[in-house]
Amino acid sequence: TEIWYPTTDTITPDNNATISLPFVLKPTVRNASFLNIKYPLILLSHGTGGNRLSMAWLAYDLVKEGFIVVAVDHWGNTFDNKIPEQFVKVWERPQDLSYVLTQLLDNSVLSKNIDTDKVGALGFSLGGYTVIALAGGEIDFKLLQEYSLTSQGKKEMTIPEYGSLSKLISDPLIEDAYKRCPPLSDKRIKAFFAIAPAIGQGFKNEKQTEKITGSVYIIGIENDIIAPVTYNAFHYHNLIKGSEYYLLNGEAGHYIVLNVAKDELKKEAKLYYRDPSTVDREVIHKDISTKAIEFFQKSLN
């Protein structure tokens, strides 16, 4: 778990937490002093096959506006810890965030800096589903299994981070685990921001989202071929009453939400970090962070 928070400590070459990362990020202080001021808290959920640092740019922007941001590695579903079944046990991700929230509030140092009445959640891709589940959205896993058998479903269930999930999603052991899944909503969290949320095919009607009472904001990406907006972002928006929706137009793809990479990483992972010439990743990041900051400031007032 990575925690970003406001501090007045001075950044030096020795304590700069971002200098060794393969991303273009502004400097932050490792193990900085707390100010012992209560700030709103935002829980951050990465996309499938990502990790807690995937959107460090957004954590930085939120902290600059007076939020604490906490991001987790979802066990077995990160780029350096791939456990096949954890790519389809999507109901375990919301439980990760709820567990971490409990630990934060039980920690004598951290709890002094968190305004427990102002907790939000933000997620990208499968992290987008994660925060919708925390809001009270109830997935129907059988719908996902049925969709995985269609031609479009097989296409979408084949992901760059792992490969095909079509057979695994129908494994009887996975289905049995789903049946034992506890309720996932977390009433301690009041506002939910989903960027390019995935697996919308597991939602069919408004009954699955009728328990959502918190504020919800959804961002879709027009040229998203990993989580097409028609079946995902816009579909969620139509099912969640009162949700806000914003579409990022243009040629940007699904992975535009990830950090800006340094040149070496761009060469190694072109799919994730190289964009069309018409796309400026930093401009899009600024657009997203502005929307997120405004949403949380309004929803957690």
QUIHU-V369641 format. One record per backbone hydrogen bond with DSSP energy under -1.0 kcal/mol. NH is the residue of the N-H (numbers start at 1). CO is the residue of the C=O. E is the energy in kcal/mol with one decimal. If there is no record, write none. Layout:
BEGIN
NH:CO:E  NH:CO:E
END
This chain:
BEGIN
2:71:-3.0  4:69:-2.9  16:12:-1.1  17:28:-3.0  21:18:-1.4  24:260:-3.2  25:23:-1.1  30:15:-3.1  39:113:-2.7  41:118:-2.4  42:68:-2.9  43:120:-2.6  44:70:-3.2  45:122:-2.6  49:77:-1.8  50:47:-2.2  54:51:-1.9  56:53:-1.6  59:55:-1.7  60:56:-2.4  61:57:-1.9  62:58:-2.2  63:59:-2.4  64:60:-2.2  66:63:-2.2  67:62:-1.2  68:40:-2.8  69:4:-2.2  70:42:-2.6  71:2:-2.6  72:44:-1.3  77:74:-2.4  78:81:-1.2  79:50:-1.2  81:78:-1.3  83:76:-2.5  86:83:-1.7  87:84:-1.7  88:85:-1.3  89:85:-1.7  90:88:-2.3  92:89:-1.8  93:90:-1.1  96:92:-1.4  97:93:-1.6  98:94:-2.2  99:95:-2.4  100:96:-2.4  101:97:-2.5  102:98:-2.0  103:99:-2.1  104:100:-2.5  105:101:-2.3  106:102:-1.4  111:107:-2.7  113:110:-2.0  115:39:-2.8  116:114:-1.1  118:115:-2.3  120:41:-3.1  121:191:-2.3  122:43:-3.2  123:193:-2.3  124:45:-1.9  125:195:-2.6  127:124:-2.7  129:125:-1.5  130:126:-2.0  131:127:-1.9  132:128:-1.6  133:129:-2.6  134:130:-1.8  135:131:-1.5  137:132:-2.7  138:208:-2.8  140:202:-2.6  144:140:-1.1  145:141:-2.2  146:142:-2.6  147:143:-2.3  148:144:-2.0  149:146:-1.1  150:147:-1.5  154:150:-2.7  155:151:-1.5  156:152:-2.5  157:153:-2.3  159:163:-2.5  162:159:-1.2  163:159:-1.6  165:157:-2.0  169:165:-2.4  170:167:-1.0  171:168:-1.6  175:171:-2.2  176:172:-2.3  177:173:-1.8  178:174:-2.0  179:175:-1.8  181:178:-1.8  186:134:-2.5  189:186:-1.8  190:119:-3.1  192:215:-2.7  193:121:-2.6  194:217:-2.9  195:123:-3.1  196:219:-3.3  198:125:-1.9  202:199:-1.7  203:200:-2.0  208:205:-1.5  209:206:-1.4  212:209:-1.6  215:190:-1.6  217:192:-2.4  218:244:-2.6  219:194:-2.8  220:246:-2.7  222:248:-2.6  224:221:-1.9  232:228:-1.0  234:229:-1.6  235:229:-1.0  236:232:-3.3  237:233:-2.2  238:234:-2.1  239:235:-1.5  240:236:-2.1  243:240:-1.9  244:216:-2.5  246:218:-2.2  248:220:-3.1  256:253:-1.6  258:255:-1.6  259:54:-1.6  262:22:-2.5  266:262:-2.1  267:263:-1.8  268:264:-1.7  269:265:-2.7  273:269:-1.8  274:270:-2.0  279:276:-2.2  284:280:-2.0  285:281:-2.5  286:282:-2.0  287:283:-1.9  288:284:-2.6  289:285:-2.9  290:286:-2.2  291:287:-1.9  292:288:-2.6  293:289:-2.9  294:290:-2.3  295:291:-2.3  296:292:-2.7  297:293:-2.5  298:294:-1.8  299:295:-3.0  300:296:-2.2
END
